[in-house]
C-alpha cells in the first residue's frame, strides 16, 4: 500500500497534468499562461497542503516560460536603438530644475537611468515606446519626492534609483497608452472595489515621503507584497484617472522573481499590465 506521502504525490501530479491538459487546449500562448497561473493561484488560496505538489509541478513548467515572456520581446517586435525616439534615450536631455544640463560625468543619476532604460527596452515593445513618445528627466534637488507629469520625470538626486526611474516611466506609458488598455486598468480596480468607499493608504504623514491624505481603492490586490508594498499603494486613487498599477509593476520588472510572482499571484492584473507594455 502507498503511504500518505506517496498518495499525496500521486494526487498532486494527477491534478497538475489535468491542469496542463486543459491549458494546452487553448491555442493562444497567453491563454495557456493565464489558465496555469489561475490554477496556481487557486491552489495557493485553498490552503490545502496536499496540493503543494500540484503547485510545484505547475510552477516548474510555467516559471521559465513566463520569465522569458516578460523579459524577451518577440523577434517581430525588436528594433534597433535608432528606431526609437529618433535615436534618443532617457539619458539624453537630463536637466536640473533651473534648466542646467546634468553633468556628463555624473556617477549616480546617469548610470541608474541608463540601467533603467536598458531594462525598459527589454520588456516594453518599441511600438509602445514610440506611441508614448519621448520622456525626459529633471533633477529637482537632493531629496525631492519623485513624480511624473507631462512627459517629464521629476526626481531627487539621492532618490533616483533604477526602480524609481522605471516606476515613473510606468506613469508615462499609462498616460499615453491606447484607450482600451487604460479602460481595462480602470475596470479592474473599480470591479474589485465594488463601489466601496476609498481608504487611506498610509496612517501617518512623513514630509517628502508619504502623506496621510493619499487614498486608494478598497480592493484586493494579491500581489501587493511584491509590487506597491503592503499598504496597497498599487491600488491608489487619482481623481483625474491615473493609477499606480503600471508604475508599481514596471518598477520591479527588472527583478525576474518579482515579475514572476506578480504573474502567479494576480494573473488578471499581470495581463492588464502586459497589455499596456506590448503592442
PELINQUI-V956714 format. One record per backbone hydrogen bond with DSSP energy under -1.0 kcal/mol. CO is the residue of the C=O (numbers start at 1). NH is the residue of the N-H. Records with the same first field share a line. If there is no record, write none. Layout:
CO: NH ; NH
//
This chain:
3: 7
4: 8
5: 9
6: 10
7: 11
8: 12
9: 13
10: 14
11: 15
12: 16
13: 17
14: 18
15: 19
16: 20
17: 21
18: 22
19: 23
20: 24
23: 26
28: 32
29: 33
30: 34
31: 35
32: 36
33: 37
34: 38
35: 39
36: 40
37: 41
38: 42
39: 43
40: 44
41: 45
42: 46
48: 51
49: 52
51: 55
52: 56
53: 57
54: 58
55: 59
56: 60
57: 61
58: 62
59: 63
62: 66
63: 67
64: 68
65: 69
66: 70
67: 71
68: 72
74: 77
80: 83
81: 84
84: 87
89: 92
94: 102
95: 139
96: 99
100: 96
103: 106
108: 112
109: 113
110: 114
111: 115
112: 116
113: 117
114: 118
115: 119
116: 120
117: 121
118: 122
120: 124
125: 129
126: 130
127: 131
128: 132
129: 133
136: 153
137: 95
138: 155
139: 97
141: 157
142: 158
147: 154
151: 136
152: 149
153: 138
154: 147
155: 140
156: 159
161: 165
162: 166
163: 167
164: 168
165: 169
166: 170
168: 172
169: 173
170: 174
171: 175
174: 177
178: 182
179: 183
180: 184
181: 185
182: 186
183: 187
184: 188
185: 189
186: 190
187: 191
188: 192
189: 193
190: 194
193: 196
199: 216
206: 209 ; 210
210: 206
211: 214
214: 201
215: 237
216: 199
217: 219
221: 224
223: 226 ; 227
228: 233
229: 232
232: 235
233: 236
235: 217
238: 241
244: 248
245: 249
246: 250
247: 251
249: 252
250: 253
252: 255
255: 259
256: 260
257: 261
258: 262
259: 263
260: 264
261: 265
262: 266
266: 270
267: 271
268: 272
269: 273
270: 274
271: 275
273: 277
274: 278
277: 125
//
